[in-house]
């Protein structure tokens, strides 16, 4: 297949590109800088220079593809509202290029807001939360109602691995800054996790097996207590591990207190996807996490 990938040089996107190329597919990737374009070209992918604002380029690339994977998102949270709208426009543009065909569109979302406080499953419909501007999954479902084969891959809050700049890196940075590896309350709130290599493989399986579910879950660990994460970080950094009020975590407070477990049982049974990478606690117990 000829597959157009946005976010092709990103944390998950670069793994997806390698998975697809290794499986014999042709990849056309979007790159927004000379540096990223060179890195992408070195993999053997075809490069399209541009950003998510280049809607004509997105439409043209999607029109020429057998499938589209949308992974790009600008994570500058000082412009979160604008970036969420950019994402929505990009998804709409990609979907309009595929409308009237049977060519699939895989959109990237998350499990964290699907069913806080209980085990989220693939059958849950992610709620539209007015105060949360990112609406990737809602945009995909709107396209599906128009007949587009749009599916959402819901990523775990922690897509971990050496080089991780996400949740684990944030907690490690906060621990270093404040001199304590902290958790909220009793630290029993749970986060799902998945190794980035397992996440990348899931995207390929959904395409190759013709997945038609509205959502799939990239979840290996269903729910790791945040206190357990804090204990590993504290031991590695030689810092005390203690409960703190949410405001200790500054802008990260809502995430630190979130209880968002999720299952991937349906994803595994339908696609034969079995995570093989290290679990979250094993992964962050590597020295490389603390030398980045």
C-alpha positions as CSV (number, residue, x, y, z in Angstrom):
1,X,0.0,0.0,0.0
2,X,1.0,3.6,-0.5
3,X,0.4,5.2,2.9
4,X,0.4,9.0,3.7
5,X,1.6,9.7,7.3
6,X,1.5,13.0,9.1
7,X,3.8,13.3,12.1
8,X,6.1,10.9,10.3
9,X,9.2,11.9,12.2
10,X,7.5,12.1,15.7
11,X,7.9,9.9,18.7
12,X,5.3,7.4,17.5
13,X,5.3,8.4,13.9
14,X,8.9,7.4,13.3
15,X,8.2,3.9,14.6
16,X,5.0,3.6,12.4
17,X,7.1,4.6,9.4
18,X,9.7,1.9,10.1
19,X,7.0,-0.7,10.7
20,X,5.3,0.1,7.4
21,X,8.5,0.2,5.3
22,X,9.8,-3.0,6.9
23,X,6.5,-4.6,5.9
24,X,7.0,-3.6,2.2
25,X,4.6,-0.6,2.1
26,X,5.4,2.7,0.4
27,X,5.3,5.6,2.8
28,X,4.8,9.3,2.0
29,X,5.5,11.4,5.0
30,X,4.8,15.0,5.9
31,X,7.9,17.0,7.2
32,X,7.8,20.6,8.3
33,X,11.6,21.4,8.3
34,X,14.7,20.6,6.3
35,X,16.1,18.6,9.2
36,X,13.0,16.5,9.6
37,X,12.7,16.0,5.8
38,X,16.3,14.8,5.6
39,X,15.7,12.3,8.5
40,X,12.6,11.0,6.8
41,X,14.1,10.7,3.4
42,X,17.0,8.7,4.9
43,X,14.4,6.0,5.9
44,X,13.4,5.5,2.3
45,X,10.1,7.3,2.6
46,X,8.9,9.9,0.1
47,X,8.9,13.4,1.6
48,X,6.3,16.1,1.3
49,X,7.4,19.4,2.8
50,X,4.7,21.2,4.7
51,X,2.7,21.7,7.8
52,X,-0.9,20.9,8.9
53,X,-1.8,24.3,7.7
54,X,-1.0,23.3,4.1
55,X,-4.5,22.0,3.4
56,X,-4.1,21.7,-0.3
57,X,-1.0,19.5,0.1
58,X,-2.8,17.4,2.7
59,X,-5.7,16.8,0.4
60,X,-3.5,16.0,-2.6
61,X,-1.3,13.5,-0.7
62,X,-4.4,11.8,0.8
63,X,-6.1,11.6,-2.6
64,X,-3.1,9.8,-4.0
65,X,-2.8,7.4,-1.1
66,X,-4.3,3.9,-0.4
67,X,-4.5,4.8,3.3
68,X,-3.8,7.8,5.6
69,X,-2.4,7.8,9.2
70,X,-2.7,11.1,11.0
71,X,-0.2,11.4,13.9
72,X,0.8,15.0,13.8
73,X,-0.2,17.4,16.5
74,X,1.5,20.6,17.7
75,X,2.0,20.1,21.5
76,X,2.8,23.8,22.3
77,X,0.2,24.0,25.0
78,X,0.4,27.8,25.1
79,X,-1.5,27.6,21.8
80,X,-3.6,24.6,22.6
81,X,-6.9,26.0,21.3
82,X,-5.4,27.1,18.0
83,X,-3.5,23.8,17.7
84,X,-6.7,21.8,18.3
85,X,-8.5,23.7,15.6
86,X,-5.6,23.1,13.2
87,X,-5.8,19.4,14.0
88,X,-9.6,19.4,13.3
89,X,-9.2,21.1,10.0
90,X,-6.4,18.7,9.0
91,X,-8.6,15.7,9.8
92,X,-11.5,17.1,7.9
93,X,-9.3,17.8,4.9
94,X,-7.8,14.3,4.9
95,X,-11.2,12.7,5.3
96,X,-12.7,14.8,2.5
97,X,-10.0,13.4,0.2
98,X,-11.0,9.8,1.1
99,X,-14.8,10.3,1.1
100,X,-16.6,8.1,-1.4
101,X,-13.8,5.4,-1.3
102,X,-13.0,2.5,0.9
103,X,-9.6,3.8,1.8
104,X,-9.0,4.0,5.6
105,X,-8.0,7.0,7.7
106,X,-6.4,6.3,11.1
107,X,-6.6,9.3,13.5
108,X,-4.7,9.5,16.7
109,X,-6.5,10.1,20.0
110,X,-6.0,9.2,23.7
111,X,-7.6,7.0,26.3
112,X,-7.2,9.4,29.2
113,X,-10.5,11.3,28.8
114,X,-12.7,8.4,27.6
115,X,-14.0,7.1,31.0
116,X,-12.0,8.6,34.0
117,X,-12.4,6.6,37.2
118,X,-13.3,3.3,35.6
119,X,-11.8,0.9,33.1
120,X,-12.2,2.4,29.6
121,X,-12.9,0.0,26.7
122,X,-12.9,0.3,23.0
123,X,-16.7,0.3,23.1
124,X,-16.8,3.6,25.0
125,X,-17.5,6.7,23.0
126,X,-15.2,9.4,24.0
127,X,-17.2,12.3,25.4
128,X,-17.0,15.8,23.8
129,X,-15.8,18.0,26.7
130,X,-16.4,21.7,26.0
131,X,-13.5,22.8,28.2
132,X,-11.1,20.5,26.3
133,X,-10.4,21.9,22.9
134,X,-8.8,18.9,21.1
135,X,-11.5,17.0,19.3
136,X,-9.6,14.5,17.1
137,X,-11.8,11.5,17.8
138,X,-15.0,13.5,17.4
139,X,-13.7,14.7,14.0
140,X,-13.0,11.1,13.0
141,X,-16.5,9.9,14.1
142,X,-18.1,12.7,12.2
143,X,-16.3,11.5,9.1
144,X,-17.4,8.0,9.7
145,X,-21.0,9.1,9.8
146,X,-20.4,10.4,6.2
147,X,-19.1,7.0,5.1
148,X,-15.4,7.5,5.5
149,X,-13.5,4.5,6.9
150,X,-12.2,6.6,9.9
151,X,-10.8,4.9,12.9
152,X,-9.2,6.3,16.1
153,X,-6.1,4.8,17.7
154,X,-6.3,5.8,21.3
155,X,-2.8,6.1,22.8
156,X,-2.0,5.5,26.5
157,X,-1.1,8.6,28.5
158,X,2.4,7.2,28.7
159,X,3.9,6.0,25.4
160,X,7.2,5.2,26.9
161,X,10.7,4.2,25.8
162,X,14.2,5.6,26.0
163,X,14.1,9.2,24.7
164,X,10.6,9.7,26.1
165,X,9.7,13.4,26.5
166,X,6.2,12.7,27.7
167,X,4.6,12.0,31.1
168,X,7.6,10.1,32.5
169,X,10.1,12.8,31.6
170,X,7.8,15.4,33.1
171,X,7.6,13.5,36.4
172,X,11.3,13.0,36.5
173,X,11.9,16.7,35.8
174,X,9.5,17.8,38.5
175,X,11.1,15.4,41.0
176,X,14.6,16.9,40.2
177,X,13.2,20.4,40.4
178,X,11.3,20.0,43.7
179,X,13.6,17.5,45.5
180,X,10.8,15.0,46.0
181,X,9.2,12.3,43.8
182,X,5.6,13.0,44.5
183,X,2.1,11.5,44.0
184,X,-1.4,12.9,44.8
185,X,-3.3,11.5,47.8
186,X,-2.6,7.8,48.3
187,X,-1.2,7.6,44.8
188,X,-3.7,4.8,43.8
189,X,-4.8,6.6,40.7
190,X,-3.9,4.6,37.6
191,X,-2.2,5.4,34.3
192,X,-2.2,3.1,31.3
193,X,1.1,2.7,29.4
194,X,2.5,1.2,26.2
195,X,5.9,1.0,24.8
196,X,6.4,3.1,21.6
197,X,7.4,0.0,19.5
198,X,4.2,-1.8,20.4
199,X,2.1,1.3,19.7
200,X,3.8,1.7,16.3
201,X,3.1,-2.0,15.4
202,X,-0.6,-1.5,16.3
203,X,-1.1,1.1,13.6
204,X,0.3,-1.3,11.0
205,X,-1.9,-4.1,12.1
206,X,-5.1,-2.0,11.9
207,X,-4.2,-1.1,8.3
208,X,-3.1,-4.6,7.2
209,X,-6.1,-6.3,8.8
210,X,-8.6,-3.9,7.5
211,X,-9.8,-2.8,11.0
212,X,-13.2,-1.3,11.0
213,X,-13.8,-0.6,14.7
214,X,-14.4,3.0,15.6
215,X,-11.5,2.8,18.1
216,X,-8.6,0.7,19.1
217,X,-6.6,0.9,22.3
218,X,-2.8,1.1,22.3
219,X,-2.6,-0.1,25.9
220,X,-0.2,-2.6,27.4
221,X,-0.4,-1.8,31.1
222,X,-4.0,-1.2,32.0
223,X,-3.4,0.9,35.0
224,X,-0.1,1.5,36.9
225,X,-0.6,3.3,40.2
226,X,1.1,6.6,40.1
227,X,2.7,5.9,43.5
228,X,4.5,3.0,42.0
229,X,5.8,5.2,39.3
230,X,6.9,7.8,41.9
231,X,8.7,5.1,43.9
232,X,10.8,4.0,40.9
233,X,11.7,7.6,40.1
234,X,12.6,8.4,43.7
235,X,14.8,5.4,44.0
236,X,16.6,6.2,40.8
237,X,17.2,9.8,41.8
238,X,17.9,9.2,45.4
239,X,14.9,11.4,46.5
240,X,12.1,10.9,49.1
241,X,8.8,9.6,47.8
242,X,5.9,11.5,49.3
243,X,2.3,12.5,48.9
244,X,1.7,16.1,47.8
245,X,-1.3,18.3,47.0
246,X,-2.2,18.7,43.3
247,X,-0.7,22.2,43.2
248,X,2.7,20.7,43.8
249,X,2.6,19.6,40.2
250,X,1.9,23.1,38.8
251,X,0.3,22.9,35.3
252,X,0.6,19.1,35.4
253,X,-1.8,18.8,38.4
254,X,-4.8,17.5,36.6
255,X,-2.7,14.8,34.9
256,X,-1.0,13.8,38.2
257,X,-4.3,13.2,39.9
258,X,-6.0,11.5,37.0
259,X,-7.3,8.0,37.4
260,X,-7.7,6.7,33.8
261,X,-7.3,2.9,33.5
262,X,-8.0,1.4,30.1
263,X,-8.4,-2.1,28.6
264,X,-7.2,-3.3,25.2
265,X,-8.8,-6.7,25.4
266,X,-11.0,-6.1,22.3
267,X,-8.0,-4.7,20.3
268,X,-5.9,-7.8,21.2
269,X,-8.6,-10.3,20.3
270,X,-9.5,-8.7,17.0
271,X,-6.0,-8.0,15.7
272,X,-3.8,-10.5,17.5
273,X,-1.8,-7.6,18.9
274,X,0.3,-8.6,21.8
275,X,2.7,-6.1,23.4
276,X,6.2,-7.4,23.6
277,X,8.1,-4.3,24.9
278,X,9.0,-3.8,28.6
279,X,6.2,-2.7,30.9
280,X,6.1,0.8,32.2
281,X,7.8,0.3,35.6
282,X,10.5,-1.9,34.1
283,X,11.2,0.6,31.4
284,X,11.6,3.6,33.6
285,X,13.9,1.7,35.9
286,X,16.6,1.9,33.2
287,X,19.5,4.3,33.9
288,X,19.0,5.9,30.4
289,X,15.8,7.6,31.6
290,X,17.8,9.6,34.1
291,X,20.7,10.7,31.8
292,X,18.5,12.3,29.1
